[in-house]
Amino acid sequence: MLASALGAAAFTIGGMITEQDGIQKLMSGQVTLGGWEAAVGLLLLTAGIYLFGYREFWPRLRAFQSR
């Protein structure tokens, strides 16, 4: 359960940082690099929130609480 929580947090934080950097690059005119970073940030956010958080961590937490 701890590994799922740490993985979800790491991917979510990494996704937020990458997404912010990508948006800043897009705003400054670096369209190719900014778009790529924004897409990778979105993938990291999806992995962190949905795959690790919602599908892995949340069911384990609920099972742990029901003991």
Number of C-alpha atoms within 10 A of each C-alpha: 13 10 11 20 17 15 20 25 17 17 22 24 17 17 25 17 16 23 24 16 17 24 19 15 19 18 11 10 11 13 14 12 15 22 16 16 23 24 16 17 25 17 16 24 25 17 20 25 20 16 17 23 22 15 14 18 22 16 13 17 14 10 10 10 8 7 5
